[in-house]
Amino acid sequence: MAEDKDNRRLVGAAVGGAALAGAVGVAAARRRKADGAIALPRGRAVITGASAGIGEEFARQLAAAGFDLTLVARREERLAALAAELSAAHGIRAEARAADLSRDGDIAALGDYLTGLPDLVLLVNNAGFGTRGTFTEVPLARTLDMIHVHVIASVALSRAALAGMEPRGRGAIINVSSIAGFFPSTGGATYGATKAYLTAFSEALAAEVKDKGIKVQALCPGFTATEFHDVGDYQGFDRGQIPAPLWMPASDVVTASLAALGGDGVVVVPGARYKAIVAAAHGPFGGRIRGAARALRQRWRGGVR
């Protein structure tokens, strides 16, 4: 327990050191949202994993800003209801497309759809899920599904979106990663690895398309208050295991992401506390900070997102 307290103090010190800078960034992001400024021409945004959580919040904020939408997830009935609601509320055109991105055929079909869209300006690769258990405890099929959804689908859909964005000279891709990619830990070996891949992929891709008028972002949230911890392997998860200040509303995560499209940054970490932790992890005491964060995350056994 003494070691756990030391870990908490170490992470807390890192948070305090950068909290002010992070708070200033959040305030600026909120002001930009109030101004309605999303640095993209209006057109169609395609969002995977749009039936709940961060994906649904992207849909709501983009619809309010005047973007047409294609909402993608497995739950077609729920998607259709959300599309109808947003169309009526904001006078935009929203449609639902059911797809299971653990299946190659569904990935290919959605990729063909993206390639044929003449007005695609934004792709949000948000679909994802978490598992609980060590690498050998989680069924192999479940692990491979995660790699399909997080990595293979995001790569294939990004390639398909760029087929139209590059000739038009405009557009953006947001890959929803996670701070878990910075802190690989037991109980989430594949999850952290897939998120690390998404972050690295986004940074490299952003450099390749920067001069073509296209932006790529790796959105790296921490613990986000969504249905993520209510479904699948996380049913029955006790949110009380996580200190309350570490939970962020999905609205703040999405606001930070969309506001950042107006800048040059690629890796976006929403929230003052998480900015501080990630920044400290790359500082002189980075090894100790990363070790403390891994130890605490292992104890909580919670999926970060």
C-alpha positions as CSV (number, residue, x, y, z in Angstrom):
1,M,0.0,0.0,0.0
2,A,2.9,2.3,0.7
3,E,4.1,1.8,-2.9
4,D,0.6,2.6,-4.2
5,K,0.6,5.8,-2.2
6,D,4.0,6.8,-3.6
7,N,2.7,6.1,-7.1
8,R,-0.3,8.3,-6.5
9,R,1.9,11.1,-5.2
10,L,4.2,10.8,-8.2
11,V,1.4,11.0,-10.7
12,G,-0.2,13.8,-8.6
13,A,3.0,15.9,-8.7
14,A,3.1,15.5,-12.5
15,V,-0.5,16.6,-12.8
16,G,0.1,19.7,-10.7
17,G,3.1,20.8,-12.6
18,A,1.2,21.1,-15.9
19,A,-2.4,21.7,-14.9
20,L,-2.4,25.4,-15.4
21,A,-1.2,25.1,-19.0
22,G,-3.8,22.4,-19.7
23,A,-6.6,24.4,-18.2
24,V,-5.7,27.4,-20.4
25,G,-5.9,25.0,-23.4
26,V,-9.3,23.7,-22.4
27,A,-10.7,27.2,-21.9
28,A,-9.4,28.2,-25.4
29,A,-11.0,25.1,-26.9
30,R,-14.4,25.9,-25.3
31,R,-14.2,29.5,-26.6
32,R,-13.6,28.2,-30.1
33,K,-16.5,25.8,-29.8
34,A,-18.7,28.8,-28.7
35,D,-17.6,30.6,-31.9
36,G,-18.7,27.7,-34.0
37,A,-15.3,27.5,-35.6
38,I,-14.4,24.0,-36.9
39,A,-11.6,24.4,-39.4
40,L,-13.1,22.4,-42.2
41,P,-15.3,23.2,-45.1
42,R,-18.9,22.0,-44.7
43,G,-19.6,18.6,-46.3
44,R,-20.1,15.1,-45.1
45,A,-18.6,13.5,-42.0
46,V,-18.5,9.8,-41.6
47,I,-18.2,8.5,-38.0
48,T,-17.7,4.9,-37.0
49,G,-18.8,3.7,-33.6
50,A,-21.5,6.4,-33.7
51,S,-24.3,4.8,-31.8
52,A,-23.0,5.9,-28.4
53,G,-20.3,7.6,-26.4
54,I,-17.6,9.6,-28.1
55,G,-18.9,8.7,-31.6
56,E,-22.4,9.9,-30.7
57,E,-21.0,13.1,-29.3
58,F,-19.0,13.7,-32.5
59,A,-22.3,13.3,-34.4
60,R,-24.1,15.8,-32.2
61,Q,-21.4,18.5,-32.4
62,L,-20.8,18.1,-36.1
63,A,-24.6,18.2,-36.9
64,A,-24.9,21.4,-34.8
65,A,-22.1,22.9,-36.8
66,G,-23.8,22.1,-40.1
67,F,-22.1,18.9,-41.4
68,D,-24.1,16.2,-43.1
69,L,-23.4,12.8,-41.5
70,T,-23.1,9.1,-42.1
71,L,-23.3,7.2,-38.9
72,V,-21.7,3.8,-38.7
73,A,-22.0,1.1,-36.1
74,R,-23.5,-2.4,-35.6
75,R,-26.8,-1.2,-33.9
76,E,-28.7,0.0,-37.0
77,E,-31.9,0.8,-35.2
78,R,-30.2,3.1,-32.7
79,L,-28.2,4.7,-35.5
80,A,-31.4,5.4,-37.5
81,A,-33.0,7.0,-34.6
82,L,-30.0,9.3,-34.0
83,A,-29.8,10.2,-37.7
84,A,-33.5,11.1,-37.7
85,E,-33.2,13.2,-34.6
86,L,-30.1,15.2,-35.8
87,S,-31.6,15.7,-39.3
88,A,-34.8,17.2,-37.8
89,A,-33.0,19.3,-35.1
90,H,-30.3,20.8,-37.4
91,G,-31.6,20.6,-41.0
92,I,-28.7,18.4,-42.1
93,R,-28.7,15.2,-44.0
94,A,-27.9,12.2,-41.8
95,E,-28.0,8.5,-42.7
96,A,-27.2,5.3,-40.9
97,R,-25.1,2.4,-42.2
98,A,-24.9,-0.8,-40.2
99,A,-21.4,-2.4,-40.2
100,D,-19.4,-4.8,-38.1
101,L,-15.8,-3.6,-38.5
102,S,-14.4,-6.9,-37.2
103,R,-15.5,-8.4,-40.5
104,D,-13.4,-7.9,-43.7
105,G,-16.4,-7.7,-45.9
106,D,-18.0,-4.9,-43.9
107,I,-14.7,-3.0,-43.9
108,A,-14.4,-3.4,-47.7
109,A,-18.0,-2.3,-48.3
110,L,-17.6,0.8,-46.1
111,G,-14.3,1.6,-47.9
112,D,-16.1,1.5,-51.3
113,Y,-18.7,3.8,-49.9
114,L,-16.1,6.3,-48.7
115,T,-14.2,6.2,-52.0
116,G,-17.4,7.2,-53.9
117,L,-18.4,10.1,-51.7
118,P,-17.9,13.4,-53.5
119,D,-18.4,15.6,-50.4
120,L,-16.5,13.7,-47.7
121,V,-14.6,16.2,-45.6
122,L,-14.1,14.2,-42.3
123,L,-13.6,10.6,-41.3
124,V,-13.7,9.8,-37.6
125,N,-12.4,6.3,-36.9
126,N,-13.9,5.9,-33.5
127,A,-15.2,2.3,-33.4
128,G,-13.6,0.3,-30.6
129,F,-14.0,-1.9,-27.5
130,G,-12.0,-3.1,-24.5
131,T,-11.4,-6.4,-22.9
132,R,-10.6,-7.5,-19.4
133,G,-8.0,-10.0,-18.5
134,T,-4.4,-10.9,-19.3
135,F,-3.4,-11.7,-22.9
136,T,-3.8,-15.4,-22.4
137,E,-7.1,-15.0,-20.5
138,V,-8.8,-13.2,-23.3
139,P,-10.1,-15.5,-26.1
140,L,-7.8,-15.3,-29.2
141,A,-10.8,-14.5,-31.4
142,R,-11.7,-11.5,-29.3
143,T,-8.1,-10.3,-29.4
144,L,-8.1,-10.6,-33.2
145,D,-11.4,-8.8,-33.5
146,M,-9.9,-5.9,-31.5
147,I,-7.0,-5.7,-34.0
148,H,-9.4,-5.7,-36.8
149,V,-11.7,-3.0,-35.4
150,H,-9.0,-0.7,-34.1
151,V,-6.2,-1.1,-36.6
152,I,-7.2,-2.8,-39.8
153,A,-10.5,-1.0,-40.2
154,S,-8.9,2.4,-39.4
155,V,-6.1,1.9,-41.9
156,A,-8.4,0.6,-44.7
157,L,-10.9,3.4,-44.2
158,S,-8.3,6.1,-44.0
159,R,-6.9,4.8,-47.3
160,A,-10.4,4.9,-48.8
161,A,-11.1,8.4,-47.5
162,L,-7.8,9.8,-48.9
163,A,-8.7,8.5,-52.4
164,G,-11.1,11.4,-52.7
165,M,-9.7,13.9,-50.2
166,E,-6.3,14.1,-51.9
167,P,-7.6,15.1,-55.4
168,R,-10.0,17.6,-53.8
169,G,-7.2,19.0,-51.6
170,R,-9.1,19.1,-48.4
171,G,-10.4,17.0,-45.5
172,A,-9.4,15.5,-42.2
173,I,-9.1,12.1,-40.5
174,I,-9.5,11.7,-36.7
175,N,-8.3,8.4,-35.3
176,V,-9.6,7.9,-31.8
177,S,-6.6,6.5,-29.9
178,S,-6.1,6.6,-26.1
179,I,-3.6,7.6,-23.5
180,A,-3.4,3.8,-22.9
181,G,-1.1,3.8,-25.9
182,F,1.5,5.7,-23.8
183,F,1.2,3.4,-20.8
184,P,1.2,-0.3,-21.8
185,S,0.1,-2.4,-18.9
186,T,-1.1,-5.9,-17.9
187,G,-4.7,-6.5,-18.5
188,G,-4.7,-4.5,-21.6
189,A,-1.8,-5.7,-23.7
190,T,-3.6,-5.7,-27.1
191,Y,-5.7,-2.6,-26.3
192,G,-2.7,-0.5,-25.5
193,A,-0.7,-1.8,-28.5
194,T,-3.5,-1.0,-31.0
195,K,-3.8,2.5,-29.6
196,A,-0.1,3.0,-29.8
197,Y,-0.3,1.9,-33.4
198,L,-3.0,4.4,-34.1
199,T,-1.1,7.3,-32.6
200,A,2.1,6.4,-34.5
201,F,0.2,5.8,-37.7
202,S,-1.6,9.2,-37.4
203,E,1.7,11.1,-36.8
204,A,3.3,9.5,-39.9
205,L,0.2,9.9,-42.1
206,A,-0.2,13.6,-41.0
207,A,3.3,14.3,-42.2
208,E,2.6,12.6,-45.6
209,V,-0.6,14.6,-46.4
210,K,0.2,17.9,-44.7
211,D,1.0,19.6,-48.0
212,K,-2.1,18.2,-49.6
213,G,-4.5,20.2,-47.5
214,I,-5.5,17.3,-45.3
215,K,-5.2,17.0,-41.5
216,V,-4.8,13.8,-39.5
217,Q,-5.3,13.7,-35.8
218,A,-4.7,11.1,-33.1
219,L,-7.3,11.8,-30.3
220,C,-6.0,10.3,-27.1
221,P,-8.6,10.6,-24.3
222,G,-8.3,9.1,-20.8
223,F,-11.2,7.8,-18.8
224,T,-14.4,9.1,-20.5
225,A,-17.9,8.9,-19.1
226,T,-19.6,6.9,-21.8
227,E,-21.2,3.5,-22.3
228,F,-17.8,2.0,-22.9
229,H,-17.7,0.8,-19.3
230,D,-21.3,-0.6,-19.4
231,V,-21.1,-3.0,-22.2
232,G,-19.2,-6.1,-23.3
233,D,-16.4,-7.2,-21.0
234,Y,-16.9,-4.1,-18.8
235,Q,-20.4,-4.9,-17.7
236,G,-20.5,-4.5,-13.9
237,F,-17.3,-2.3,-13.9
238,D,-17.2,-0.2,-10.8
239,R,-16.4,3.4,-11.9
240,G,-15.7,4.3,-8.3
241,Q,-12.4,2.5,-8.7
242,I,-11.2,5.5,-10.7
243,P,-10.8,8.9,-8.9
244,A,-13.6,11.2,-9.9
245,P,-11.3,14.0,-11.3
246,L,-10.0,11.6,-13.9
247,W,-13.4,11.1,-15.6
248,M,-14.1,13.5,-18.5
249,P,-17.4,14.1,-20.2
250,A,-17.5,13.0,-23.9
251,S,-18.5,16.5,-24.8
252,D,-15.2,18.0,-23.5
253,V,-13.2,15.3,-25.3
254,V,-14.9,16.0,-28.7
255,T,-14.8,19.8,-28.2
256,A,-11.0,19.5,-27.7
257,S,-10.6,17.3,-30.8
258,L,-12.6,19.5,-33.2
259,A,-11.0,22.7,-31.9
260,A,-7.5,21.2,-32.5
261,L,-8.3,20.8,-36.2
262,G,-7.6,24.5,-36.4
263,G,-4.0,24.1,-35.3
264,D,-0.9,22.1,-36.3
265,G,-0.9,19.5,-33.6
266,V,-1.5,15.9,-34.4
267,V,-1.6,14.1,-31.0
268,V,-4.5,15.6,-29.0
269,V,-4.8,14.7,-25.3
270,P,-7.9,16.3,-23.9
271,G,-8.0,17.5,-20.3
272,A,-5.5,19.3,-18.1
273,R,-4.7,16.3,-15.9
274,Y,-4.0,14.0,-18.8
275,K,-1.9,16.5,-20.6
276,A,0.1,16.8,-17.5
277,I,0.6,13.1,-17.0
278,V,1.6,12.5,-20.7
279,A,3.9,15.5,-20.6
280,A,5.6,14.4,-17.4
281,A,6.0,10.9,-18.8
282,H,8.2,12.3,-21.5
283,G,10.3,14.4,-19.0
284,P,13.3,13.6,-16.9
285,F,11.3,11.4,-14.5
286,G,9.4,9.8,-17.4
287,G,10.3,6.2,-16.5
288,R,9.0,6.6,-12.9
289,I,5.9,8.4,-14.1
290,R,5.1,5.7,-16.7
291,G,5.7,3.0,-14.1
292,A,3.4,4.6,-11.6
293,A,0.7,5.1,-14.1
294,R,1.0,1.5,-15.3
295,A,0.8,0.2,-11.7
296,L,-2.3,2.3,-10.9
297,R,-4.0,1.3,-14.1
298,Q,-3.2,-2.4,-13.5
299,R,-4.8,-2.1,-10.0
300,W,-7.9,-0.4,-11.3
301,R,-8.1,-2.9,-14.3
302,G,-10.1,-0.3,-16.1
303,G,-10.2,0.4,-19.8
304,V,-9.1,4.0,-20.6
305,R,-11.4,5.8,-23.0
